[in-house]
Each structure stands twice: as structure tokens, then as C-alpha cells.
């Protein structure tokens, strides 16, 4: 992971140009705006294409248009957040993480082709297309539960597509009983059948190939009935994505997880995957969907859960495990937490720091406090540190730098006074970057891929803090437990 080239103004006494920092932000803003403009143009073109009638010209599915619109929304937010994050860090002595996160997000949003993550590879391996045999090269078809369209290809092609469908929100349209976000009485599951679409009553070849499953084709009924069915199919998919997001409490202002998870199972080289590529580097598919065997094993437990309370599973368990304690006389006293390298000091009440320390144990940042539990830590592991009763000032950190800290508000960050403190804080920024790089290297996350060390560390910050405000969309798709297990 390449380190950021832009240095931030951390102290007014440092001889670093604020204008140079903001100039670099303006350049990044222009790049992000160009990306946004391109995406908006793409969205307009796709909307125009959608107006074509079915007869004469094949009408493409609205998945492409929906993807383009969602990406444009994200690009717009990133442009604003990139500027705000950089200026905030430069002008108010905030930590490097704000700008590091903002810049990394812009890079992720603008990349179109980078190496896929290990999770995506495992999914591709699990749903690899079968070797050709006399049996699996026969013509086959797959019709969703609502019977509005029909997909046709060889059995091996459709078996692969059906495997992928089982791992995405789109599963609700084929295996509703295994999809807790499906609303209403679940219809019977469907399977791939050895029969053409035409023989099943779908006479019109609409998409050859389909824009997600090429070389598989999409067929509909002929005449007005087919047109009505296809419009209903578009609506059914969109409603299913919305139901998924609602089931997991993914708000309207967050990333469109149901849509993205469904688009990210499309085959490489298809129109949808070409449009989705950069976002699919961010989306950890396995973090949201489980296979059908896991669903069956958990069925009894699911029935006992409160049906009105849903959220992304990893984030719920993490926030519940690290909930802040109720106030007592003992835990409202002043306490402090100093990392192993002793470069900074965090101060707050004991209950606030106990919660922060709990979250730190679940992120790559853990290595700076509990190196022995962090296999990516390089060198001899120092002794673990704990929350201690007493102020930062009493431990030799006389300068209040961040009040509040931009990750743990209302907790404060303190440093030593004078030149020693400035040197220490520069060292703290470097130590965090090195730790994130060590984490990525340990898990084979190569330079140019998603910066998981940064994002996983940012996503444990508390709601309402500056870092979480910048990170929100990414944290809606990052599955913490997929990379770093809880230590409880």
C-alpha cells in the first residue's frame, strides 16, 4: 500500500504550507468531479436506452442504469468528503486518518480494474463452471419464482449462474424460503431444468447475451404480455433489493447494498461487471450472504430472534460486544490509555476508554496495544497495555492536542509538550501507517488493492465522529469479522 504523498499541517509551528495541502485537495476534487460527470453521463445514456421499446431494439435491464446512478451518487459524496476531510485535517490539527480514508475512498471509487480480493476469488472458485460433459452441455432454462422471464443456456452455464444467485440478495427471487428478507408467503424453490425457454412458453429472445450472465440468454413471452412481464421483472428486482436493505437496516442514504451485492455476482466481461468492477473491489460478498447450508442450521435460532431488529450481522455483534458500560462511581473517574510505543495518550472516563479498547481489539490497530495477539506485528512483541486510572498529564503528556479525538469522541488525545511532542506525533502517524501496511501484507492484500488496514481501523470509530462521518458508506460494506476476528 503506497503511503500518501500529501503531508498534513499538524501543528501551526511546523513549516508546512497549508495552501499546498489545499491545492492537492483541489486537484483530487477535480479528478473526482470528472469521474462523477462521466458516471452521470453514463446514467443519462442508460436511461435513454431504457426508453427503447422491446420490438426492434432489445431493451437492456435497469441493473446497469441503477448501478450507474448509485455510483454517481457515491462519486458526488466522495468529492465533497475528500475536500472536507483534507481541509479539516489541515486547518484544525485533526489526525491523518481523516485524509488517509478520504483519499483511499477516492482511489477505490475511481479504479476500474484491480486484482480481486481473496473473498471474491473463493466465491468464484465455489461457483466455478463445470467441465463439459454430454449431459451438462444440453440446453437448459431457469425461471424465477414469479415466472416473469426465462434464462436459457447450457446446463453447465445455468448451474454456475444459479450457484452465484444463491449467494446474493437476488436469491429471494429463486429460493425465497432461504431469504429472510422475502416478504409474504415464500413460493416453492426453482431449479435449473433441461428444457428450452421457448418450450416453456417464452417465445421472444430479448437479450442475447444477457448483460449479467453472458453467454446465457434472456427470453420473455411474446407480445404485450411479454412487455408487461419484463417491466414487472425490473420492478421485482428493485423491490427485492430494497427489501434486503430494509431487512438489514441499511438506510436510504447509505450504499445500495442489495443492488451492489447482486451486481457483483455477474460474470467477468459482462456489461454489468464492467460497470461494477471498482465497486466490487469494495464489496465483501461473503460478509452479507451465507450459503444455504448455514441458513438451514440457523433456522431455529432465527425464529427466536426479534423479527423487527436486523442489521449487518458483523457490525451488530461488534457493537453489542463493545457497548459502553452503565455509569458507576468507579467507571466515571478519569482514566488514560497509552499505546505500546508511548507516542500519544488518550484520556477520558474509564467507561469510555474501556469501550474504545474493546473496539481496538477487533481492528488492525490492535497490534499497537496488544502486539502478542496480532500476528501481523513485526519484531519482538512488547508487553500488552491496558486502560489505567489517572490522567494523561500525570503520565507526562502535558499538551491537549485533539479535544475531542476524531475517532473516539468525547475521549481526548494528548501528547508531550514542545518539540518532543511534535516528533512523537509524527512518529504516531507513521506507526499507524506501518501497522496498516503490515496487516495488509500479512493477509496478502497487495499494493493497489483495497486498503483494508485503514478501512477496518476507521470502521471501529464511534458514530458521529469525524472519521465515521467520512467512512460511513465504506463501513456499510466492510465486514470487520471477515478480516479480523473478535478477541472475546
C-alpha positions in Angstrom: 0.0 0.0 0.0 1.6 3.2 -1.1 1.8 5.9 1.5 0.1 9.2 0.8 2.3 11.8 -0.8 0.5 14.7 0.8 1.8 15.8 4.2 -0.8 17.4 6.6 -0.3 20.5 8.7 -0.4 19.0 12.2 0.9 21.9 14.2 0.9 25.6 13.5 4.7 25.7 14.3 5.6 23.2 11.6 6.9 24.7 8.4 4.4 23.1 6.1 2.3 25.0 3.6 -1.5 24.9 4.2 -2.0 26.2 0.7 0.0 23.3 -0.8 -2.2 20.9 1.1 -5.4 22.5 -0.2 -4.1 22.7 -3.7 -3.6 19.0 -3.7 -7.1 18.6 -2.4 -8.4 20.8 -5.3 -6.6 18.5 -7.8 -8.2 15.4 -6.2 -11.6 17.2 -6.2 -11.3 17.9 -10.0 -10.5 14.3 -10.6 -13.4 13.1 -8.5 -15.7 15.6 -10.3 -14.6 14.3 -13.7 -15.4 10.8 -12.6 -18.8 12.0 -11.3 -19.5 13.7 -14.6 -18.7 10.6 -16.6 -20.9 8.5 -14.3 -23.8 10.9 -14.7 -23.4 10.9 -18.5 -23.5 7.1 -18.4 -26.6 7.2 -16.2 -28.3 9.5 -18.7 -27.3 7.3 -21.7 -28.7 4.3 -19.9 -32.0 6.0 -19.1 -32.3 7.0 -22.8 -31.6 3.4 -23.8 -34.3 2.2 -21.5 -36.9 4.1 -23.4 -36.5 1.9 -26.5 -39.4 -0.4 -27.0 -38.8 -4.1 -26.9 -39.7 -4.7 -30.5 -37.0 -3.6 -33.0 -34.3 -2.9 -30.3 -33.6 -5.0 -27.2 -34.3 -3.1 -24.1 -31.4 -3.6 -21.6 -32.2 -4.3 -18.0 -32.3 -1.5 -15.4 -29.5 -3.0 -13.4 -26.9 -1.1 -15.5 -28.8 2.2 -15.0 -29.3 1.6 -11.3 -25.6 0.8 -10.9 -24.6 4.0 -12.8 -26.9 6.1 -10.7 -25.7 4.7 -7.4 -22.1 5.1 -8.5 -22.8 8.7 -9.4 -24.3 9.4 -6.0 -21.2 7.9 -4.3 -18.8 9.8 -6.5 -20.6 13.1 -5.6 -20.3 12.3 -1.9 -16.7 11.3 -2.2 -15.8 14.6 -4.0 -17.3 16.6 -1.1 -15.9 14.4 1.6 -12.4 14.3 0.1 -12.3 18.1 0.1 -13.8 18.4 3.6 -11.6 15.7 5.0 -8.4 17.2 3.7 -9.2 20.8 4.8 -10.4 19.6 8.2 -7.2 17.8 8.8 -5.1 20.7 7.5 -6.8 23.5 9.3 -7.8 22.0 12.7 -4.9 19.7 13.6 -7.0 16.6 13.1 -5.4 13.2 12.7 -4.0 11.8 9.4 -6.7 9.1 9.3 -9.3 11.5 8.0 -7.4 12.4 4.9 -6.0 8.9 4.5 -9.5 7.4 4.5 -10.9 10.1 2.2 -8.1 9.7 -0.3 -8.3 5.9 -0.2 -12.0 6.1 -0.9 -11.5 8.3 -4.0 -8.9 5.8 -5.2 -11.3 2.9 -4.7 -14.2 4.7 -6.4 -12.1 5.7 -9.5 -10.3 2.4 -10.1 -11.9 0.2 -12.8 -9.6 -2.9 -12.7 -7.6 -4.2 -9.8 -6.9 -7.6 -8.5 -9.8 -9.2 -6.7 -9.8 -9.9 -3.0 -9.5 -13.4 -1.6 -13.2 -13.5 -0.7 -14.2 -12.8 -4.3 -11.8 -15.4 -5.5 -13.2 -18.0 -3.1 -16.7 -17.3 -4.4 -15.6 -17.7 -8.0 -13.9 -21.0 -7.1 -17.0 -22.2 -5.2 -19.2 -21.4 -8.3 -16.7 -22.4 -11.0 -18.3 -23.6 -14.2 -18.2 -27.4 -14.6 -16.1 -29.2 -17.2 -18.1 -30.0 -20.3 -19.9 -33.4 -20.4 -22.5 -34.8 -22.7 -25.1 -34.2 -20.0 -24.3 -30.6 -19.0 -24.0 -29.1 -22.5 -27.6 -29.8 -23.2 -30.0 -26.8 -23.5 -31.5 -25.8 -20.1 -33.5 -23.0 -18.7 -34.1 -21.2 -15.4 -37.3 -19.3 -14.5 -37.6 -17.2 -11.3 -40.4 -17.8 -8.8 -42.5 -15.1 -10.3 -42.2 -16.6 -13.8 -41.7 -13.2 -15.5 -38.6 -14.1 -17.5 -36.7 -17.1 -18.6 -32.9 -17.6 -18.8 -31.6 -20.1 -21.4 -28.1 -21.6 -21.9 -26.4 -24.9 -21.4 -27.0 -26.7 -18.1 -23.4 -26.0 -17.0 -23.8 -22.3 -17.7 -27.0 -22.1 -15.8 -25.8 -24.3 -12.9 -23.0 -21.7 -12.4 -25.4 -18.8 -12.6 -27.7 -20.5 -10.1 -24.8 -21.1 -7.7 -23.9 -17.4 -7.8 -27.6 -16.4 -7.3 -27.6 -18.4 -4.1 -25.0 -16.1 -2.6 -26.7 -12.8 -3.4 -29.8 -10.9 -2.4 -31.3 -12.0 -5.8 -31.7 -15.4 -4.1 -35.0 -14.1 -2.8 -36.4 -14.4 -6.3 -35.4 -18.1 -6.7 -35.1 -19.5 -3.2 -37.4 -17.3 -1.1 -37.6 -19.7 1.8 -33.8 -19.3 2.3 -34.1 -15.5 2.1 -35.3 -13.9 5.4 -35.8 -10.5 3.6 -38.5 -12.0 1.3 -41.9 -10.6 2.2 -45.1 -12.7 2.1 -45.6 -16.4 1.8 -42.5 -17.9 0.2 -43.1 -19.7 -3.0 -41.5 -23.1 -3.8 -37.9 -23.0 -4.8 -37.0 -23.3 -8.5 -34.2 -25.2 -10.2 -32.4 -25.4 -13.5 -34.5 -27.5 -15.9 -33.5 -29.4 -19.1 -35.8 -27.6 -21.4 -35.7 -24.5 -23.6 -37.3 -21.3 -22.7 -39.5 -21.5 -25.9 -40.8 -24.8 -24.9 -41.8 -23.3 -21.6 -43.9 -20.5 -23.2 -41.2 -17.7 -23.6 -41.1 -17.1 -27.3 -39.2 -13.8 -27.6 -35.4 -13.7 -27.3 -34.8 -10.4 -25.6 -31.2 -10.3 -24.5 -28.6 -12.3 -26.5 -26.5 -12.4 -24.4 -27.8 -11.4 -21.0 -25.9 -8.4 -19.6 -25.0 -10.3 -16.4 -24.7 -14.0 -17.4 -23.3 -14.0 -20.9 -23.4 -16.2 -22.9 -26.8 -17.1 -21.3 -29.8 -15.5 -23.0 -32.9 -13.8 -21.5 -36.3 -14.7 -23.0 -39.8 -13.3 -22.4 -43.3 -14.0 -23.6 -44.2 -12.5 -26.9 -46.5 -9.5 -27.5 -47.9 -7.1 -24.9 -47.8 -9.8 -22.2 -44.0 -10.0 -22.5 -43.6 -6.3 -22.3 -45.7 -6.2 -19.1 -43.8 -9.1 -17.6 -40.5 -7.5 -18.3 -41.5 -4.2 -16.7 -42.7 -6.3 -13.7 -39.4 -8.2 -13.6 -37.5 -4.9 -13.3 -39.8 -3.8 -10.5 -39.5 -7.2 -8.7 -35.7 -7.0 -8.7 -35.7 -3.4 -7.4 -38.2 -4.3 -4.7 -36.1 -7.3 -3.7 -33.0 -5.1 -3.3 -35.0 -2.7 -1.2 -36.4 -5.5 1.0 -32.8 -6.7 1.6 -31.6 -3.3 2.6 -34.6 -2.7 4.8 -34.1 -6.1 6.5 -30.5 -5.2 7.4 -31.4 -1.6 8.4 -29.3 -0.2 5.5 -30.7 3.3 5.3 -31.6 5.2 2.1 -28.5 7.4 2.4 -26.1 4.5 2.7 -24.7 2.5 -0.2 -27.3 0.4 -2.1 -26.1 -2.9 -0.7 -28.8 -5.1 -2.2 -28.1 -3.7 -5.6 -24.3 -3.9 -5.4 -24.2 -7.4 -3.9 -26.5 -8.6 -6.8 -24.4 -6.9 -9.4 -21.1 -8.2 -8.1 -22.0 -11.8 -8.8 -22.3 -11.2 -12.6 -19.7 -12.9 -14.7 -16.4 -11.2 -15.7 -16.6 -9.5 -19.1 -20.3 -8.8 -18.9 -21.8 -5.3 -19.2 -22.8 -5.2 -15.6 -19.5 -6.4 -14.3 -17.7 -3.9 -16.5 -19.8 -1.1 -14.8 -19.4 -2.6 -11.3 -15.8 -3.5 -11.2 -14.5 -0.8 -9.0 -17.3 -1.2 -6.5 -16.9 -5.0 -6.4 -13.4 -4.4 -5.1 -15.0 -2.8 -2.1 -17.9 -5.2 -1.5 -17.1 -8.2 0.5 -19.9 -10.5 -0.7 -19.5 -13.2 1.9 -19.9 -10.7 4.7 -23.6 -10.2 4.0 -24.7 -13.5 2.4 -24.4 -17.0 3.8 -24.8 -20.2 1.9 -28.0 -22.2 2.1 -26.5 -24.8 4.5 -25.7 -22.1 7.0 -29.3 -20.8 6.7 -30.7 -24.2 7.4 -28.5 -24.7 10.5 -29.5 -21.3 11.9 -33.3 -21.6 11.1 -34.3 -22.4 14.6 -32.3 -19.6 16.1 -33.7 -17.1 13.5 -37.3 -17.9 14.6 -36.5 -16.9 18.1 -35.0 -13.6 17.2 -36.9 -10.3 17.3 -38.1 -10.0 13.7 -38.1 -6.2 13.9 -34.4 -5.9 14.7 -32.0 -6.6 11.8 -28.6 -5.2 10.9 -25.4 -6.2 9.2 -24.5 -9.2 11.4 -20.8 -8.5 12.0 -21.5 -4.9 13.0 -24.3 -5.8 15.3 -22.2 -8.3 17.2 -19.3 -5.9 17.4 -21.3 -3.0 18.8 -23.1 -5.3 21.2 -19.9 -6.8 22.4 -18.3 -3.4 22.9 -21.3 -1.5 24.3 -20.4 1.3 26.7 -21.0 0.3 30.3 -23.6 1.9 32.5 -22.2 4.7 34.7 -20.9 3.9 38.1 -18.8 5.7 40.7 -15.8 3.5 39.6 -16.0 3.9 35.9 -16.7 7.6 35.6 -13.3 8.5 37.0 -10.6 9.9 34.8 -8.5 7.2 33.0 -5.9 7.0 30.2 -4.7 4.7 27.6 -1.2 4.8 26.1 -0.2 2.5 23.1 2.9 0.3 23.3 5.1 2.8 21.6 4.1 5.5 24.2 3.8 8.2 21.5 0.4 9.6 22.4 -2.1 9.3 25.3 -5.9 9.0 25.2 -7.9 10.4 28.1 -11.5 10.0 29.1 -13.6 8.3 31.7 -12.8 4.7 32.4 -16.1 3.5 30.8 -15.3 5.5 27.6 -11.8 4.1 27.3 -12.9 0.6 28.1 -15.3 0.7 25.2 -12.6 2.2 22.9 -10.1 -0.5 24.0 -12.7 -3.2 23.2 -13.1 -1.9 19.7 -9.4 -1.6 19.2 -9.0 -5.3 19.9 -11.2 -6.1 16.9 -9.2 -4.0 14.4 -5.7 -4.0 12.8 -4.9 -1.2 15.3 -4.9 -3.9 18.0 -1.2 -4.5 17.2 -0.3 -1.1 18.8 -1.8 -2.2 22.1 -1.8 -6.0 22.1 1.0 -7.0 19.8 1.2 -10.5 21.1 -2.4 -11.1 19.8 -1.5 -9.6 16.4 0.3 -12.0 14.0 1.0 -9.1 11.6 3.1 -7.3 14.2 6.7 -7.3 13.1 9.6 -7.7 15.6 9.6 -8.6 19.3 6.1 -8.1 20.7 6.1 -5.5 23.6 4.0 -6.1 26.7 0.3 -5.5 26.4 -1.1 -2.2 27.7 -4.4 -1.6 29.5 -6.6 1.3 30.5 -5.2 2.8 33.6 -6.7 5.1 36.2 -5.1 8.6 36.0 -4.9 11.5 33.7 -2.6 11.8 30.7 -0.9 14.8 32.3 0.0 12.7 35.3 1.8 10.3 32.9 3.9 13.0 31.2 1.6 14.1 28.4 1.1 17.8 29.0 -0.4 19.1 25.7 -4.1 18.5 24.8 -4.0 18.1 21.1 -7.4 16.8 20.0 -10.5 17.7 22.1 -12.3 15.5 21.2 -10.4 12.9 19.3 -11.8 12.5 15.8 -12.4 8.7 16.3 -13.2 8.3 20.0 -15.1 11.5 21.0 -15.6 12.6 23.7 -12.2 11.0 24.5 -9.2 13.4 24.1 -5.8 12.9 22.6 -2.7 14.3 24.5 1.0 14.5 23.6 4.1 15.6 25.3 4.8 19.3 25.2 7.4 21.0 23.0 9.5 19.5 20.2 9.4 16.1 21.8 5.6 16.0 21.4 5.8 17.1 17.7 8.3 14.4 17.0 6.2 11.8 18.9 3.0 12.7 17.0 4.8 12.4 13.6 6.0 9.0 14.8 2.5 8.0 15.8 1.2 8.8 12.3 4.0 6.7 10.8 3.4 3.9 13.3 -0.3 3.6 12.3 0.6 3.6 8.6 3.2 0.9 9.1 0.8 -1.2 11.1 -1.9 -0.9 8.4 0.7 -1.9 5.8 1.8 -4.9 7.9 -1.8 -6.0 8.3 -2.4 -5.9 4.5 0.9 -7.7 3.8 0.2 -10.4 6.4 -3.2 -11.2 4.7 -1.9 -11.0 1.2 -3.7 -7.7 0.4 -1.3 -6.4 -2.3 -0.4 -2.8 -3.1 -3.1 -1.4 -5.3 -5.9 -3.5 -3.7 -8.4 -2.2 -1.2 -6.6 -0.7 1.8 -8.2 -3.0 4.4 -5.9 -2.0 7.2 -7.0 1.6 7.0 -10.7 0.9 6.5 -11.0 -1.8 9.2 -9.4 0.6 11.6 -11.6 3.5 10.6 -14.8 1.5 10.8 -14.4 0.9 14.6 -14.7 4.6 15.3 -17.8 5.8 17.2 -20.9 7.0 15.4 -21.0 10.8 15.0 -17.2 11.2 15.0 -15.4 12.9 12.1 -13.8 9.7 10.9 -17.1 7.7 10.9 -18.8 10.6 9.1 -16.3 10.2 6.3 -16.3 6.4 6.5 -20.0 5.6 6.6 -20.5 4.2 3.1 -17.4 2.1 3.3 -18.4 0.8 6.7 -21.8 -0.3 5.4 -20.0 -2.8 3.2 -16.9 -3.7 5.1 -17.3 -6.8 7.1 -14.9 -6.5 10.1 -15.1 -10.1 11.1 -14.2 -11.3 7.6 -10.7 -10.0 8.2 -10.1 -9.7 11.9 -11.8 -12.0 14.5 -13.2 -10.7 17.8 -10.9 -11.4 20.7 -13.5 -12.2 23.3 
